[in-house]
Protein backbone atom coordinates (compact mmCIF):
# COMPACT_ATOMS: atom_id res chain seq x y z
CA UNK A 1 0.00 0.00 0.00
CA UNK A 2 1.38 3.37 -0.96
CA UNK A 3 1.65 5.73 2.02
CA UNK A 4 2.36 8.96 0.15
CA UNK A 5 5.82 9.53 1.68
CA UNK A 6 7.80 7.76 -1.04
CA UNK A 7 7.67 4.38 0.71
CA UNK A 8 6.80 1.34 -1.35
CA UNK A 9 7.28 -2.23 -0.09
CA UNK A 10 9.10 -3.42 -3.22
CA UNK A 11 11.14 -0.28 -3.88
CA UNK A 12 14.76 -0.61 -2.70
CA UNK A 13 15.96 1.91 -0.16
CA UNK A 14 18.94 4.12 -0.90
CA UNK A 15 21.11 2.27 1.62
CA UNK A 16 20.24 -1.16 0.20
CA UNK A 17 22.73 -3.41 -1.57
CA UNK A 18 23.15 -3.17 -5.33
CA UNK A 19 23.13 -6.08 -7.77
CA UNK A 20 26.93 -6.43 -7.85
CA UNK A 21 27.11 -6.66 -4.07
CA UNK A 22 24.33 -9.27 -4.00
CA UNK A 23 26.14 -11.25 -6.71
CA UNK A 24 29.30 -11.21 -4.60
CA UNK A 25 27.33 -12.44 -1.59
CA UNK A 26 25.96 -15.36 -3.62
CA UNK A 27 29.44 -16.33 -4.83
CA UNK A 28 30.76 -16.14 -1.25
CA UNK A 29 27.97 -18.48 -0.15
CA UNK A 30 28.77 -20.85 -3.03
CA UNK A 31 32.48 -20.89 -2.13
CA UNK A 32 31.90 -21.33 1.61
CA UNK A 33 31.68 -24.70 3.33
CA UNK A 34 28.02 -24.51 4.36
CA UNK A 35 26.69 -21.07 3.42
CA UNK A 36 26.26 -17.62 4.93
CA UNK A 37 24.16 -15.89 7.55
CA UNK A 38 23.01 -12.45 6.47
CA UNK A 39 21.74 -9.99 9.06
CA UNK A 40 19.20 -7.48 7.78
CA UNK A 41 16.33 -5.33 8.99
CA UNK A 42 14.01 -6.64 6.25
CA UNK A 43 14.39 -10.35 5.52
CA UNK A 44 11.67 -10.50 2.89
CA UNK A 45 13.11 -7.69 0.76
CA UNK A 46 16.61 -9.16 0.91
CA UNK A 47 15.31 -12.61 -0.01
CA UNK A 48 13.33 -11.16 -2.93
CA UNK A 49 16.37 -9.31 -4.29
CA UNK A 50 18.59 -12.38 -3.85
CA UNK A 51 16.11 -14.49 -5.83
CA UNK A 52 16.09 -11.89 -8.62
CA UNK A 53 19.90 -11.80 -8.80
CA UNK A 54 20.11 -15.60 -8.53
CA UNK A 55 17.92 -16.00 -11.64
CA UNK A 56 20.30 -13.83 -13.68
CA UNK A 57 23.44 -15.86 -12.87
CA UNK A 58 23.91 -18.94 -15.12
CA UNK A 59 26.02 -20.80 -12.52
CA UNK A 60 24.60 -24.13 -11.32
CA UNK A 61 26.17 -23.73 -7.87
CA UNK A 62 24.43 -20.38 -7.44
CA UNK A 63 21.06 -21.65 -8.69
CA UNK A 64 21.09 -24.44 -6.08
CA UNK A 65 21.49 -22.10 -3.09
CA UNK A 66 18.55 -21.97 -0.69
CA UNK A 67 17.35 -18.86 1.16
CA UNK A 68 15.90 -19.75 4.56
CA UNK A 69 14.74 -17.57 7.43
CA UNK A 70 16.62 -18.48 10.59
CA UNK A 71 14.51 -20.48 13.04
CA UNK A 72 16.41 -18.83 15.90
CA UNK A 73 16.52 -15.14 14.85
CA UNK A 74 13.36 -14.86 12.77
CA UNK A 75 13.37 -11.06 12.59
CA UNK A 76 16.97 -10.46 11.50
CA UNK A 77 18.79 -13.46 10.01
CA UNK A 78 18.54 -14.94 6.53
CA UNK A 79 20.52 -18.10 5.81
CA UNK A 80 21.99 -18.68 2.35
CA UNK A 81 22.65 -22.42 2.40
CA UNK A 82 24.07 -25.01 0.04
CA UNK A 83 21.55 -27.72 -0.92
CA UNK A 84 23.21 -30.61 0.91
CA UNK A 85 22.83 -28.73 4.21
CA UNK A 86 19.27 -27.53 3.64
CA UNK A 87 17.77 -31.04 3.56
CA UNK A 88 17.31 -31.11 7.31
CA UNK A 89 15.30 -27.91 7.04
CA UNK A 90 12.76 -29.47 4.69
CA UNK A 91 13.65 -27.25 1.72
CA UNK A 92 16.39 -29.17 -0.08
CA UNK A 93 15.91 -31.26 -3.18
CA UNK A 94 15.99 -34.93 -2.34
CA UNK A 95 17.45 -37.37 -4.80
CA UNK A 96 15.77 -40.66 -5.39
CA UNK A 97 17.76 -43.44 -3.76
CA UNK A 98 16.03 -46.32 -5.46
CA UNK A 99 18.47 -48.90 -6.85
CA UNK A 100 16.37 -49.30 -10.02
CA UNK A 101 16.87 -45.71 -11.11
CA UNK A 102 20.19 -44.25 -12.15
DRENLUMSE-363152 format. One record per residue: residue number from 1; residue in one letter; chain; x negated, y, z negated of N, C-alpha, C, O in turn. Coordinates in Angstrom, 2 decimals. Atoms other than C-alpha are relative to their C-alpha. Last residue first. Layout:
// residues N
+-----+---------+--------+---------+---------+---------+---------+---------+---------+---------+---------+---------+---------+---------+---------+
: num : residuo : cadena :      nu :      nv :      nw :     cau :     cav :     caw :      cu :      cv :      cw :      ou :      ov :      ow :
+-----+---------+--------+---------+---------+---------+---------+---------+---------+---------+---------+---------+---------+---------+---------+
: NUM :       a :      A :       X :       Y :       Z :       X :       Y :       Z :       X :       Y :       Z :       X :       Y :       Z :
...
+-----+---------+--------+---------+---------+---------+---------+---------+---------+---------+---------+---------+---------+---------+---------+
//
This chain:
// residues 102
+-----+---------+--------+---------+---------+---------+---------+---------+---------+---------+---------+---------+---------+---------+---------+
: num : residuo : cadena :      nu :      nv :      nw :     cau :     cav :     caw :      cu :      cv :      cw :      ou :      ov :      ow :
+-----+---------+--------+---------+---------+---------+---------+---------+---------+---------+---------+---------+---------+---------+---------+
: 102 :       x :      A :    1.38 :   -0.51 :    0.00 :  -20.19 :  -44.25 :   12.15 :    0.00 :    1.48 :   -0.14 :   -1.07 :    2.10 :   -0.16 :
: 101 :       x :      A :    0.12 :   -1.24 :   -0.79 :  -16.87 :  -45.71 :   11.11 :   -1.41 :    0.52 :   -0.10 :   -2.01 :    0.53 :   -1.17 :
: 100 :       x :      A :   -0.43 :    0.25 :   -1.36 :  -16.37 :  -49.30 :   10.02 :   -0.11 :    1.23 :    0.89 :    0.06 :    1.13 :    2.11 :
:  99 :       x :      A :    1.07 :    0.65 :   -0.75 :  -18.47 :  -48.90 :    6.85 :    0.39 :   -0.28 :    1.46 :   -0.48 :   -0.60 :    2.27 :
:  98 :       x :      A :   -0.50 :    1.31 :   -0.39 :  -16.03 :  -46.32 :    5.46 :   -1.05 :   -0.66 :    0.90 :   -1.56 :   -0.03 :    1.82 :
:  97 :       x :      A :    1.03 :    0.97 :    0.35 :  -17.76 :  -43.44 :    3.76 :    0.46 :   -1.42 :    0.29 :    0.10 :   -2.36 :   -0.42 :
:  96 :       x :      A :   -0.59 :    1.32 :    0.15 :  -15.77 :  -40.66 :    5.39 :   -1.09 :   -1.01 :   -0.23 :   -2.05 :   -1.08 :    0.54 :
:  95 :       x :      A :    0.21 :    0.88 :   -1.14 :  -17.45 :  -37.37 :    4.80 :    0.62 :   -1.35 :   -0.30 :    0.65 :   -1.80 :   -1.44 :
:  94 :       x :      A :    0.43 :    1.34 :    0.35 :  -15.99 :  -34.93 :    2.34 :   -0.14 :   -0.85 :    1.25 :    0.73 :   -0.85 :    2.13 :
:  93 :       x :      A :   -0.47 :    0.96 :   -0.98 :  -15.91 :  -31.26 :    3.18 :   -0.54 :   -1.37 :   -0.37 :   -1.75 :   -1.55 :   -0.54 :
:  92 :       x :      A :    0.95 :    0.46 :   -1.00 :  -16.39 :  -29.17 :    0.08 :    0.63 :   -0.98 :    0.97 :    1.67 :   -1.58 :    0.68 :
:  91 :       x :      A :   -0.09 :   -0.80 :   -1.21 :  -13.65 :  -27.25 :   -1.72 :   -0.90 :   -0.54 :    1.11 :   -0.77 :   -0.11 :    2.25 :
:  90 :       x :      A :   -1.20 :    0.29 :   -0.77 :  -12.76 :  -29.47 :   -4.69 :    0.10 :    0.75 :    1.30 :    1.17 :    0.74 :    1.92 :
:  89 :       x :      A :   -0.95 :   -1.07 :    0.21 :  -15.30 :  -27.91 :   -7.04 :    1.28 :   -0.19 :    0.80 :    2.20 :    0.62 :    0.72 :
:  88 :       x :      A :   -0.57 :    0.14 :    1.34 :  -17.31 :  -31.11 :   -7.31 :    1.03 :    1.07 :   -0.31 :    1.81 :    0.92 :   -1.25 :
:  87 :       x :      A :   -0.94 :    1.14 :    0.04 :  -17.77 :  -31.04 :   -3.56 :    0.65 :   -0.17 :   -1.35 :    1.83 :   -0.52 :   -1.44 :
:  86 :       x :      A :   -1.37 :   -0.47 :    0.19 :  -19.27 :  -27.53 :   -3.64 :    1.00 :   -1.15 :   -0.09 :    2.17 :   -0.91 :   -0.35 :
:  85 :       x :      A :   -0.22 :   -0.34 :    1.40 :  -22.83 :  -28.73 :   -4.21 :    1.43 :    0.46 :   -0.27 :    1.83 :    0.56 :   -1.43 :
:  84 :       x :      A :    0.21 :    1.20 :    0.82 :  -23.21 :  -30.61 :   -0.91 :    0.20 :    0.27 :   -1.48 :    0.38 :   -0.67 :   -2.26 :
:  83 :       x :      A :   -1.12 :    0.96 :    0.02 :  -21.55 :  -27.72 :    0.92 :   -0.23 :   -1.21 :   -0.90 :    0.72 :   -1.71 :   -1.50 :
:  82 :       x :      A :    0.20 :    0.95 :   -1.09 :  -24.07 :  -25.01 :   -0.04 :    1.04 :   -1.12 :   -0.12 :    1.50 :   -1.41 :   -1.22 :
:  81 :       x :      A :    0.53 :    1.33 :    0.30 :  -22.65 :  -22.42 :   -2.40 :   -0.17 :   -0.83 :    1.28 :    0.61 :   -0.72 :    2.22 :
:  80 :       x :      A :    0.23 :    0.38 :   -1.39 :  -21.99 :  -18.68 :   -2.35 :   -0.78 :   -1.30 :   -0.08 :   -1.96 :   -1.31 :   -0.44 :
:  79 :       x :      A :    1.06 :    0.97 :   -0.29 :  -20.52 :  -18.10 :   -5.81 :   -0.05 :   -0.24 :    1.51 :    0.99 :   -0.46 :    2.14 :
:  78 :       x :      A :   -0.35 :    0.78 :   -1.18 :  -18.54 :  -14.94 :   -6.53 :   -1.18 :   -0.91 :    0.30 :   -2.32 :   -0.44 :    0.41 :
:  77 :       x :      A :    0.98 :    0.83 :   -0.69 :  -18.79 :  -13.46 :  -10.01 :    0.60 :   -0.79 :    1.17 :    1.64 :   -1.44 :    1.05 :
:  76 :       x :      A :    1.20 :   -0.65 :   -0.53 :  -16.97 :  -10.46 :  -11.50 :   -0.89 :   -0.85 :    0.88 :   -1.66 :   -0.29 :    1.66 :
:  75 :       x :      A :   -0.14 :   -1.39 :   -0.44 :  -13.37 :  -11.06 :  -12.59 :   -1.20 :    0.53 :    0.77 :   -1.05 :    1.46 :    1.57 :
:  74 :       x :      A :   -0.99 :   -0.13 :   -1.08 :  -13.36 :  -14.86 :  -12.77 :    0.05 :    1.41 :    0.57 :    0.28 :    1.59 :    1.76 :
:  73 :       x :      A :   -0.15 :   -1.47 :   -0.07 :  -16.52 :  -15.14 :  -14.85 :    0.90 :    0.34 :    1.18 :    0.42 :    0.77 :    2.23 :
:  72 :       x :      A :    0.39 :   -0.55 :    1.29 :  -16.41 :  -18.83 :  -15.90 :    0.22 :    1.52 :   -0.05 :    0.81 :    2.03 :   -1.00 :
:  71 :       x :      A :   -1.00 :    0.38 :    0.99 :  -14.51 :  -20.48 :  -13.04 :   -0.29 :    0.59 :   -1.37 :    0.58 :    0.59 :   -2.25 :
:  70 :       x :      A :    0.55 :    0.68 :    1.18 :  -16.62 :  -18.48 :  -10.59 :    1.11 :   -0.38 :   -0.97 :    1.98 :    0.44 :   -1.27 :
:  69 :       x :      A :   -0.06 :   -0.87 :    1.18 :  -14.74 :  -17.57 :   -7.43 :   -0.46 :   -0.81 :   -1.20 :   -0.01 :   -1.94 :   -1.41 :
:  68 :       x :      A :   -0.86 :    0.44 :    1.09 :  -15.90 :  -19.75 :   -4.56 :   -0.04 :    1.00 :   -1.14 :   -1.11 :    1.49 :   -1.51 :
:  67 :       x :      A :   -0.14 :   -1.14 :    0.90 :  -17.35 :  -18.86 :   -1.16 :    1.03 :   -0.36 :   -1.06 :    2.21 :   -0.57 :   -0.75 :
:  66 :       x :      A :   -1.31 :   -0.13 :    0.62 :  -18.55 :  -21.97 :    0.69 :   -0.01 :    1.19 :   -0.95 :   -0.98 :    1.39 :   -1.68 :
:  65 :       x :      A :   -0.02 :   -0.57 :    1.34 :  -21.49 :  -22.10 :    3.09 :    1.43 :    0.18 :   -0.48 :    2.33 :    0.48 :    0.30 :
:  64 :       x :      A :   -0.40 :    1.01 :    0.99 :  -21.09 :  -24.44 :    6.08 :    0.04 :    0.55 :   -1.43 :    0.49 :   -0.15 :   -2.34 :
:  63 :       x :      A :   -1.44 :    0.30 :   -0.14 :  -21.06 :  -21.65 :    8.69 :    0.48 :   -1.02 :   -1.02 :    1.69 :   -1.11 :   -1.27 :
:  62 :       x :      A :   -0.78 :   -1.14 :    0.52 :  -24.43 :  -20.38 :    7.44 :    1.49 :   -0.33 :    0.05 :    2.23 :    0.01 :   -0.88 :
:  61 :       x :      A :    0.22 :   -0.08 :    1.45 :  -26.17 :  -23.73 :    7.87 :    0.80 :    1.12 :   -0.64 :    1.26 :    0.99 :   -1.78 :
:  60 :       x :      A :   -0.81 :    1.03 :    0.64 :  -24.60 :  -24.13 :   11.32 :   -0.14 :    0.04 :   -1.53 :    0.83 :   -0.19 :   -2.25 :
:  59 :       x :      A :    0.88 :    0.94 :    0.70 :  -26.02 :  -20.80 :   12.52 :    0.86 :   -1.01 :   -0.77 :    1.73 :   -0.61 :   -1.55 :
:  58 :       x :      A :   -0.13 :    1.33 :   -0.61 :  -23.91 :  -18.94 :   15.12 :   -0.91 :   -1.05 :   -0.64 :   -1.32 :   -1.99 :    0.04 :
:  57 :       x :      A :    1.33 :    0.60 :   -0.03 :  -23.44 :  -15.86 :   12.87 :    0.11 :   -1.43 :    0.54 :    0.83 :   -2.25 :   -0.03 :
:  56 :       x :      A :    0.80 :   -0.57 :   -1.07 :  -20.30 :  -13.83 :   13.68 :   -1.37 :   -0.67 :    0.16 :   -2.03 :   -0.49 :    1.18 :
:  55 :       x :      A :   -0.54 :    0.40 :   -1.30 :  -17.92 :  -16.00 :   11.64 :   -0.86 :    0.48 :    1.16 :   -0.88 :   -0.14 :    2.22 :
:  54 :       x :      A :    0.31 :    1.42 :   -0.21 :  -20.11 :  -15.60 :    8.53 :    0.49 :   -0.47 :    1.37 :   -0.19 :   -1.25 :    2.03 :
:  53 :       x :      A :    1.40 :    0.07 :   -0.45 :  -19.90 :  -11.80 :    8.80 :   -0.37 :   -1.44 :    0.33 :   -1.08 :   -1.70 :    1.30 :
:  52 :       x :      A :    0.08 :   -0.66 :   -1.30 :  -16.09 :  -11.89 :    8.62 :   -1.41 :   -0.07 :    0.57 :   -1.59 :   -0.32 :    1.76 :
:  51 :       x :      A :   -0.63 :    0.87 :   -1.01 :  -16.11 :  -14.49 :    5.83 :   -0.12 :    0.63 :    1.40 :   -0.40 :   -0.07 :    2.37 :
:  50 :       x :      A :    0.93 :    1.10 :   -0.25 :  -18.59 :  -12.38 :    3.85 :    0.55 :   -0.97 :    1.04 :   -0.19 :   -1.46 :    1.89 :
:  49 :       x :      A :    1.08 :   -0.50 :   -0.86 :  -16.37 :   -9.31 :    4.29 :   -1.01 :   -1.10 :    0.30 :   -1.53 :   -1.17 :    1.41 :
:  48 :       x :      A :   -0.54 :   -0.30 :   -1.33 :  -13.33 :  -11.16 :    2.93 :   -1.09 :    0.44 :    0.95 :   -1.16 :   -0.03 :    2.09 :
:  47 :       x :      A :   -0.23 :    1.29 :   -0.66 :  -15.31 :  -12.61 :    0.01 :    0.54 :    0.19 :    1.41 :    0.15 :   -0.53 :    2.33 :
:  46 :       x :      A :    1.30 :    0.57 :   -0.36 :  -16.61 :   -9.16 :   -0.91 :    0.18 :   -1.32 :    0.74 :   -0.50 :   -1.56 :    1.74 :
:  45 :       x :      A :    0.55 :   -0.78 :   -1.11 :  -13.11 :   -7.69 :   -0.76 :   -1.33 :   -0.59 :    0.46 :   -1.56 :   -0.75 :    1.66 :
:  44 :       x :      A :   -0.77 :    0.31 :   -1.19 :  -11.67 :  -10.50 :   -2.89 :   -0.48 :    0.79 :    1.21 :   -0.49 :    0.27 :    2.33 :
:  43 :       x :      A :    0.35 :    1.31 :   -0.56 :  -14.39 :  -10.35 :   -5.52 :    0.70 :   -0.23 :    1.33 :    0.10 :   -0.77 :    2.26 :
:  42 :       x :      A :   -1.17 :    0.40 :   -0.77 :  -14.01 :   -6.64 :   -6.25 :   -0.32 :   -1.29 :    0.78 :   -0.82 :   -1.25 :    1.90 :
:  41 :       x :      A :   -1.19 :   -0.50 :    0.70 :  -16.33 :   -5.33 :   -8.99 :    1.28 :   -0.34 :    0.77 :    2.37 :   -0.10 :    0.27 :
:  40 :       x :      A :   -0.67 :   -1.09 :   -0.69 :  -19.20 :   -7.48 :   -7.78 :    1.18 :    0.49 :   -0.84 :    1.61 :   -0.19 :   -1.78 :
:  39 :       x :      A :   -0.82 :   -0.74 :    0.95 :  -21.74 :   -9.99 :   -9.06 :    0.57 :    1.23 :    0.70 :   -0.16 :    1.98 :    1.34 :
:  38 :       x :      A :   -0.09 :   -1.42 :   -0.30 :  -23.01 :  -12.45 :   -6.47 :    0.92 :    0.66 :   -1.01 :    2.05 :    0.22 :   -1.21 :
:  37 :       x :      A :   -1.09 :   -0.60 :    0.76 :  -24.16 :  -15.89 :   -7.55 :   -0.03 :    1.49 :    0.28 :   -1.05 :    2.15 :    0.03 :
:  36 :       x :      A :    0.17 :   -1.27 :    0.70 :  -26.26 :  -17.62 :   -4.93 :    1.23 :    0.32 :   -0.84 :    2.33 :   -0.15 :   -0.56 :
:  35 :       x :      A :   -0.80 :   -1.12 :   -0.50 :  -26.69 :  -21.07 :   -3.42 :   -0.32 :    1.25 :   -0.79 :   -1.39 :    1.36 :   -1.39 :
:  34 :       x :      A :   -1.43 :    0.27 :    0.22 :  -28.02 :  -24.51 :   -4.36 :    0.88 :    1.06 :    0.63 :    1.88 :    0.73 :    1.27 :
:  33 :       x :      A :   -0.21 :    1.41 :    0.31 :  -31.68 :  -24.70 :   -3.33 :    1.48 :   -0.36 :   -0.11 :    1.92 :   -1.38 :    0.42 :
:  32 :       x :      A :    0.15 :    0.35 :    1.41 :  -31.90 :  -21.33 :   -1.61 :    0.32 :   -1.48 :   -0.22 :    0.82 :   -2.16 :    0.68 :
:  31 :       x :      A :    1.37 :    0.41 :    0.30 :  -32.48 :  -20.89 :    2.13 :   -0.22 :   -0.39 :   -1.45 :   -1.26 :   -0.97 :   -1.78 :
:  30 :       x :      A :    0.33 :    1.18 :   -0.81 :  -28.77 :  -20.85 :    3.03 :   -1.38 :   -0.54 :   -0.36 :   -1.58 :   -1.75 :   -0.43 :
:  29 :       x :      A :   -0.77 :    1.13 :    0.55 :  -27.97 :  -18.48 :    0.15 :   -0.33 :   -1.28 :    0.75 :   -0.45 :   -2.34 :    0.14 :
:  28 :       x :      A :    0.61 :    0.33 :    1.29 :  -30.76 :  -16.14 :    1.25 :    0.71 :   -1.18 :   -0.64 :    0.06 :   -2.06 :   -1.21 :
:  27 :       x :      A :    1.23 :    0.75 :   -0.28 :  -29.44 :  -16.33 :    4.83 :   -0.75 :   -0.35 :   -1.29 :   -1.37 :   -1.41 :   -1.37 :
:  26 :       x :      A :   -0.36 :    1.34 :   -0.46 :  -25.96 :  -15.36 :    3.62 :   -1.25 :   -0.84 :    0.32 :   -1.28 :   -2.03 :    0.01 :
:  25 :       x :      A :   -0.48 :    0.77 :    1.15 :  -27.33 :  -12.44 :    1.59 :    0.34 :   -1.43 :    0.42 :    0.01 :   -2.38 :   -0.28 :
:  24 :       x :      A :    1.16 :    0.39 :    0.79 :  -29.30 :  -11.21 :    4.60 :    0.39 :   -0.82 :   -1.21 :   -0.31 :   -1.77 :   -1.57 :
:  23 :       x :      A :    0.68 :    1.05 :   -0.76 :  -26.14 :  -11.25 :    6.71 :   -1.22 :   -0.49 :   -0.76 :   -1.46 :   -1.69 :   -0.83 :
:  22 :       x :      A :   -0.78 :    1.22 :    0.21 :  -24.33 :   -9.27 :    4.00 :   -0.61 :   -1.18 :    0.76 :   -0.61 :   -2.30 :    0.25 :
:  21 :       x :      A :    0.25 :    0.44 :    1.37 :  -27.11 :   -6.66 :    4.07 :    0.77 :   -1.29 :   -0.32 :    0.24 :   -2.18 :   -0.99 :
:  20 :       x :      A :    1.37 :    0.51 :    0.05 :  -26.93 :   -6.43 :    7.85 :   -0.34 :   -0.51 :   -1.40 :   -0.97 :   -1.56 :   -1.54 :
:  19 :       x :      A :    0.04 :    1.33 :   -0.62 :  -23.13 :   -6.08 :    7.77 :   -1.40 :   -0.63 :   -0.05 :   -1.52 :   -1.83 :   -0.26 :
:  18 :       x :      A :   -0.25 :    0.01 :   -1.44 :  -23.15 :   -3.17 :    5.33 :   -0.20 :   -1.41 :    0.55 :   -0.58 :   -2.32 :   -0.18 :
:  17 :       x :      A :    1.10 :    0.54 :   -0.80 :  -22.73 :   -3.41 :    1.57 :    0.35 :    0.06 :    1.48 :    1.52 :   -0.08 :    1.86 :
:  16 :       x :      A :   -0.04 :    1.43 :   -0.27 :  -20.24 :   -1.16 :   -0.20 :   -1.15 :   -0.41 :    0.90 :   -1.81 :    0.43 :    1.52 :
:  15 :       x :      A :    1.12 :    0.66 :    0.66 :  -21.11 :    2.27 :   -1.62 :   -0.02 :   -1.51 :    0.25 :   -0.80 :   -2.22 :   -0.38 :
:  14 :       x :      A :    1.27 :   -0.53 :   -0.49 :  -18.94 :    4.12 :    0.90 :   -1.19 :   -0.69 :   -0.63 :   -2.25 :   -0.77 :   -0.01 :
:  13 :       x :      A :    0.39 :   -1.23 :    0.69 :  -15.96 :    1.91 :    0.16 :   -1.36 :    0.43 :    0.50 :   -2.09 :   -0.36 :    1.10 :
:  12 :       x :      A :    1.18 :    0.07 :    0.84 :  -14.76 :   -0.61 :    2.70 :   -0.31 :    1.34 :   -0.64 :   -0.11 :    2.40 :   -0.04 :
:  11 :       x :      A :    0.98 :   -0.95 :   -0.49 :  -11.14 :   -0.28 :    3.88 :   -1.24 :   -0.05 :   -0.90 :   -1.11 :    0.10 :   -2.11 :
:  10 :       x :      A :    0.93 :    0.68 :   -0.90 :   -9.10 :   -3.42 :    3.22 :   -1.06 :    0.94 :    0.57 :   -1.88 :    0.51 :    1.38 :
:   9 :       x :      A :    0.60 :    1.23 :    0.53 :   -7.28 :   -2.23 :    0.09 :   -1.00 :   -0.70 :    0.92 :   -1.87 :   -1.41 :    0.44 :
:   8 :       x :      A :   -0.70 :    1.06 :   -0.73 :   -6.80 :    1.34 :    1.35 :   -0.65 :   -1.30 :   -0.42 :   -1.88 :   -1.37 :   -0.46 :
:   7 :       x :      A :    0.21 :    1.39 :    0.38 :   -7.67 :    4.38 :   -0.71 :    0.80 :   -0.92 :    0.90 :    1.97 :   -0.66 :    1.19 :
:   6 :       x :      A :    1.07 :    0.57 :   -0.80 :   -7.80 :    7.76 :    1.04 :   -0.29 :   -1.45 :   -0.33 :   -1.09 :   -2.10 :    0.35 :
:   5 :       x :      A :    1.28 :   -0.60 :    0.41 :   -5.82 :    9.53 :   -1.68 :   -1.17 :   -0.58 :    0.78 :   -2.32 :   -0.47 :    0.34 :
:   4 :       x :      A :    0.09 :   -1.40 :   -0.37 :   -2.36 :    8.96 :   -0.15 :   -1.31 :    0.67 :   -0.37 :   -1.55 :    1.81 :    0.01 :
:   3 :       x :      A :   -0.30 :   -0.88 :    1.13 :   -1.65 :    5.73 :   -2.02 :   -0.09 :    1.47 :    0.34 :    0.34 :    2.31 :   -0.46 :
:   2 :       x :      A :    0.78 :   -1.22 :   -0.12 :   -1.38 :    3.37 :    0.96 :    0.42 :    0.97 :   -1.09 :    1.60 :    1.26 :   -1.25 :
:   1 :       x :      A :   -0.83 :   -1.17 :    0.00 :    0.00 :    0.00 :    0.00 :   -0.89 :    1.24 :    0.00 :   -1.82 :    1.34 :   -0.79 :
+-----+---------+--------+---------+---------+---------+---------+---------+---------+---------+---------+---------+---------+---------+---------+
//
